[in-house]
Amino acid sequence: MPFSWQNLPKPIFGLAPMDGVTDHVFRSIVYNHGAPDVMFTEFVSVEGLSRHIPALLEDLKYLPHERPIIAQIYGYELKSFRESVKIIAELGFDGVDINMGCPAKSVVHSGGGAALINASSHAKAIIKICGETLKEVYEKSGRQLPLSVKTRLGYSTTNVREWIGQLLDCKELSNISIHGRTLKQAYTGEADWEAIASAVELAKGSGKTILGNGDLKNLEHAVKRIEETQVDGVLLGRASYGNPWLFRDKESYRSNFNFSSLEIPLKTRIQALLDHAELLQNSKAEKNFIQIRKHAGWYMRGFPGAADLRNLLVRVSNLEELQKILKSYL
């Protein structure tokens, strides 16, 4: 059965796309310890992808068990979006997500990400050409890939009725994920879940699923936000740092909101870190192994002596060094 946002179990618990974090190694580790309902790639530039830059194709690497897996793209050029959607379809992804929420200056200055909130006509043109391309893919191959957008509440101020309203009018979209901040806020202040609730109310009858995102600490916190706002589900991001068990009890939360505590023994955390490091070393060039440093900092926290251990782990350059430090610690 082809992937559909509307057919996912409700409420939806998804892993948010995060640049520099949610590569295929991270996603595999999360999956192994408790799979979310849906996962996304890191966002990939359509201008680069349409030119078949090898490093960007590497960013779109995924394993079959990660399904449903959605490719997230960003950019400005319409022709590049068209070509990139074709590539994503050929790679076998379950859906396409357009990033219209990234506040990074480099992305915004090039007209992509959250800059599109202030250029709604062009944003709708991007959605239209992606939708047309996916229709062509379906007519040619029979594969139906849904189109979605991840965005924010507004550009400099919250503007749900105008901005989200325009997205809801786009018949090509199946899902809209909303981070509860404006572009101007970036990641400062608190996510505005009341505004997300307003978007949910606005979306009633549209046939589109609405996911909320921002400042969610764990699944218990997520369920509270779902109850408050009536969103179809949530995307959790930073709560997954060093916590691949985040989605482990999602079925319990979905069924009668049966809360259970997440207490992961230190030895289990260390083994997960070692698995993560080994997979990273086997999957990427050796020079990229230092990516494990940030993950080590996230795994090793919340216990006596954690700070001293992190100070050692942030200097490792290969798997052998990591194994030696952790063995000495134990």
Order of alpha helices (4+ residues) and beta strands (2+ residues): beta-alpha-beta-beta-alpha-alpha-beta-alpha-beta-alpha-alpha-beta-alpha-beta-alpha-beta-alpha-beta-alpha-alpha-alpha-alpha-alpha
